[in-house]
Amino acid sequence: QVQLVESGGGNVQPGGSLRLSCAASGSSFSISAMAWYRQAPGKDRELVATVTDTGSTYYADSAKGRFTISRDRNTVYLQMNSLKPEDTAVYSCYAGGLYVSDFRPFGSWGQGTQVTVSS
């Protein structure tokens, strides 16, 4: 199995910055895409940003111009700047790809990390 471990959440004042990290571990896998999702209390989970193995990126409108997703092998980062109270949520990373041994697809989720933006 592919395990994802996130770090970097916390409390920050409006206008501040945080950098989230998510590292994938396991054996014999190839990740094709990684993503960050978030879920605020009482709301549905929403896609924040994605990055593919070719470096293509996608951002939700709410993240454009403020968040930057990047990837270094099997670790994905989310640099969040100009944070707003409405960015408060549990942020979870997702990785999808194939097991090299038999080309079975996989999709794995991290445990989530809390981001709270408040003065």
C-alpha positions in Angstrom: 0.0 0.0 0.0 1.0 3.6 -0.5 0.9 5.7 2.7 0.7 9.5 2.8 1.8 11.5 5.7 1.0 15.2 5.9 2.6 18.0 7.9 2.7 21.7 8.1 -0.8 22.7 9.3 -1.4 25.0 12.2 -2.8 28.4 13.3 -2.0 31.5 11.3 -3.3 35.1 11.2 -5.1 36.4 8.2 -2.6 37.4 5.6 -0.1 34.9 6.8 1.5 31.9 5.1 1.8 28.2 5.6 3.4 25.4 3.7 1.9 21.9 3.8 3.9 18.8 2.9 2.7 15.3 2.0 5.1 12.5 1.6 4.2 9.1 0.0 5.9 5.9 1.0 5.5 2.3 0.2 7.0 -0.1 -2.3 7.1 -0.3 -6.1 4.6 2.4 -7.0 4.5 5.2 -9.6 2.4 8.3 -8.8 0.8 9.9 -11.8 -0.9 12.8 -9.9 -1.1 14.3 -6.5 -3.6 16.7 -5.1 -4.7 18.7 -2.1 -8.3 18.8 -1.0 -9.9 20.6 1.9 -13.0 20.3 4.0 -14.4 23.0 6.2 -16.9 22.3 9.0 -20.3 21.7 7.6 -19.1 21.8 4.0 -18.3 19.3 1.3 -14.7 18.4 0.5 -13.3 20.5 -2.3 -10.4 20.2 -4.6 -7.8 22.8 -4.0 -5.0 22.0 -6.4 -3.4 19.2 -8.4 0.0 18.4 -10.0 0.7 15.6 -12.4 3.9 13.7 -13.1 4.5 16.0 -16.1 4.3 19.1 -13.9 0.9 20.2 -15.1 -1.0 22.0 -12.4 -4.6 22.9 -11.7 -6.0 25.3 -9.1 -9.5 26.0 -7.8 -10.6 29.6 -8.3 -10.3 30.1 -4.5 -6.6 29.1 -4.7 -5.5 30.9 -7.8 -2.9 33.6 -7.2 -2.4 32.7 -3.5 -1.5 29.0 -3.4 1.2 27.1 -5.2 1.4 23.3 -5.5 4.7 21.7 -6.3 6.1 18.2 -6.3 9.5 16.6 -5.6 9.3 12.9 -6.6 6.9 11.4 -4.1 6.3 14.5 -2.0 3.8 17.2 -2.7 3.8 20.7 -1.2 1.2 23.4 -1.0 2.5 26.9 -0.3 -0.4 29.0 0.9 0.0 32.8 1.0 -2.4 35.6 1.9 -4.5 33.2 3.9 -8.0 34.2 4.7 -10.4 33.0 7.5 -12.4 31.1 4.8 -9.3 29.0 4.1 -9.8 27.3 7.5 -10.3 23.6 6.9 -8.8 20.2 7.2 -6.4 19.8 4.3 -5.8 16.3 2.9 -3.5 15.1 0.2 -4.3 12.5 -2.4 -2.1 10.4 -4.6 -3.1 8.3 -7.6 -1.0 6.0 -9.7 0.0 2.4 -10.4 1.8 -0.4 -8.6 4.8 -1.2 -10.8 4.6 -4.9 -10.1 1.2 -5.5 -11.7 0.0 -2.1 -12.9 -2.9 -2.1 -10.5 -4.2 1.4 -9.9 -4.2 2.9 -6.5 -5.6 6.0 -4.8 -4.4 6.9 -1.3 -5.4 9.6 1.1 -3.4 11.3 3.9 -4.8 11.6 7.4 -5.5 15.4 7.1 -3.9 18.4 8.7 -5.8 21.3 10.3 -5.3 24.8 9.0 -6.9 27.6 11.0 -6.8 31.2 9.9 -7.9 33.5 12.6 -6.9 36.7 14.3 
